[in-house]
Amino acid sequence: MTSGFDRTGRRERILRAAVRQGLLEPGTAVLACFVDLDGLDETVTSLRSAFPDSVRVLHAFAAKANCLVPVLEELRLGGMGCEVASAGELAQALEAGFEPARIVFDSPAKTRAELARALSLGVAVNADSFQELARLDEILAGSRTGSRLGVRVNPQVGAGSISAMSTATATSKFGIPLDDEGNRRRLLQAYRDRPWLTWVHTHVGSQGCPLALMAEGISKAVEFAEEINAHLGRRQVTGIDIGGGLPVNFDSDETTPGFDTYVDHLREHAPALFSGEYEIVTEFGRSVLAKNGFTAAYVEYTKTVAGRPIAITHAGAQVATRTVFAPDAWPLRIEAHDPRGRAKRGRAVPQDVAGPCCFAGDLLARDRALPLLDVGDLVVVPDTGAYYFSTPFHYNSLPEPAVHGARVDADGRVTFRLFRPAQAGHPAPALA
Ligand SMILES: Cc1ncc(COP(=O)(O)O)c(C=O)c1O
């Protein structure tokens, strides 16, 4: 889906306001990150309207994509639930005010104590293995829970283009593989023995997975839910959690594919999902936040090495870890702006855009054609609202940058809310 929402223009407007208001300053605030809250509202609306009103859906935002409590609060106010994958994310979701019944706990390594806490709170849990199911038996010991409980199944439909993001391969560490010898029979028995197991969960993968592959995986999970109910002769499975994974376009400001396109694929491959017999949970992360966040950093120095211009900036592996360590899988756009935040025009010159970290590979872009960057310019890195600045890497003891939520009113005025203060850095030694 493309929309008339002008992300490019908004980014520049927010950047210029940030410079005017001192949120970016050479020497002090050399790196700052922004969440476009109007953009986020627009995305949440597009997600909610993509699913038909005739089915009950809880859109549980995958907190791993951006776990900042004020971001989670915004999403809660927008009507979303929250998917968590650790005790830390669960604490953040609760702090953001999510009702436990609107939180889903997925992790392949839940401890006994974490499971017991989730069940006592009434948080939904998807068991990742037969061993975890046995633990749930012990914790429940015949008692009832308000938690919705399910099993994560691996439909084993194969990988997308990024193997590290593909969770439904034949040998993935996640879930119970449906096609491994004997597993269907064991799973059917597991549901028969546990009338409280009422959900089926799957997550085919994230960035790099084609929609057809994701829809195929979900259709296998839905078929399995139907098989359980047919086998038991009762509608024990009442809900299907389809995970997240909608890929994001990192090449431009176009939001494509849209949630509506994905739902079209699901309708085609897994029509029973929309029969009204099942509640649905979704767990989108990247597609909700990525395009609604950007990073901005000053150019501290420039140099030319063997004829190649290099800009040394303050944004590197600490905020763009995946891009620095796996640049082919995670390319990011870079924009050149002048010290006041205005987009730089001028002839594009191939140059490297480097970060501050002390290793040679700390590059946001290699040989990237951009108007030539000067000392004091700003580089902007769009599409970094998910899995980038929200979970920084502490290499070189670089401080976590500030994160600001931004809104633009009808008159174009920008207001900011501090979502995360900049971590205090180590003070510079006093000059003798
Ligand atoms: C179980 C589960 N659900 C949801 C997500 C979110 O995926 P995405 O951010 O690609 O939507 C992930 C990502 O790792 C996941 O493992």
The ligand as a Tripos MOL2 file, in Angstrom:
@<TRIPOS>MOLECULE
LIG
   16    16     1     0     0
SMALL
NO_CHARGES

@<TRIPOS>ATOM
      1 C1          7.5730  -14.9530   17.5860 C.3       1 LIG1
      2 C2          7.8030  -13.6780   16.8900 C.ar      1 LIG1
      3 N1          6.7470  -12.8800   16.6610 N.ar      1 LIG1
      4 C3          6.8980  -11.6810   16.0500 C.ar      1 LIG1
      5 C4          8.1350  -11.2380   15.6220 C.ar      1 LIG1
      6 C5          8.2340   -9.8990   14.9620 C.3       1 LIG1
      7 O1          8.6440   -9.9940   13.6560 O.3       1 LIG1
      8 P1          8.6630   -8.7030   12.7130 P.3       1 LIG1
      9 O2          9.3320   -7.6230   13.4810 O.co2     1 LIG1
     10 O3          9.4310   -9.1300   11.5290 O.co2     1 LIG1
     11 O4          7.2380   -8.3620   12.4050 O.co2     1 LIG1
     12 C6          9.2540  -12.0530   15.8180 C.ar      1 LIG1
     13 C7         10.5780  -11.6070   15.3710 C.2       1 LIG1
     14 O5         11.6010  -12.1110   15.6860 O.2       1 LIG1
     15 C8          9.0790  -13.2920   16.4780 C.ar      1 LIG1
     16 O6         10.1270  -14.0930   16.7040 O.3       1 LIG1
@<TRIPOS>BOND
     1     1     2 1
     2     2     3 ar
     3     2    15 ar
     4     3     4 ar
     5     4     5 ar
     6     5     6 1
     7     5    12 ar
     8     6     7 1
     9     7     8 1
    10     8     9 2
    11     8    10 1
    12     8    11 1
    13    12    13 1
    14    12    15 ar
    15    13    14 2
    16    15    16 1
@<TRIPOS>SUBSTRUCTURE
     1 LIG1         1 GROUP 0 **** ****
